[in-house]
Amino acid sequence: MIRAVCTTVAACLLAQATWCFVGPSAPSLLNKAPSSAASGSIISPASDASGQTPSLSAWNPLAFGVALGLLAAVAAGSRPVLAADLENGEAIFNGNCTACHAGGNNSVLAEKKIKKPELEKYLTGGYNVAAIKTQVTNGKNSMPAFGDKLGPDDIDDVANWVYNQADKWD
């Protein structure tokens, strides 16, 4: 939950910074009529030597493209955080779970492995991260509960790692 809040705050700050960088900074000025114009005449915008009307817009397409590129880089840059979480999940698994579940097996009840086919068959709630988190947190049958030994982020990490690893074990 805290990651979602931090990500949302970061996105809002990035959007605000982008707006400050790219948004119009010069106020639109009303074109003033030349002093020689009679009152009640139609006001026409001033034109430069080439006969074109100058643009008062502060929007710069190049700056906008740079801002979008930075936004894409930040959004794509969040992927390594997930990889780090999976690394932490693997470390948590190796430190707490391998005594019974080395290689995705189950040394207590051989038929209840933590490989994908067995998780689909035996895991209450089906093969999904939420069901794995519930199992890790509360335990079941001969599996102890880890809810008071591991923090919520560690449980989330190990559940995601098991979910991703379950179809890779032979």
Secondary structure, DSSP 8 states (H G I E B T S, - for coil): -HHHHHHHHHHHHHHHHHHHHHS--S--------TTS-TTS-------TTS---------HHHHHHHHHHHHHHHHTTHHHHHHHHHHHHHHHHHHTHHHHGGG--SSSTT--SSHHHHHHHSTT-SSHHHHHHHHHH-BTTB---TTTS-HHHHHHHHHHHHHHTTT--
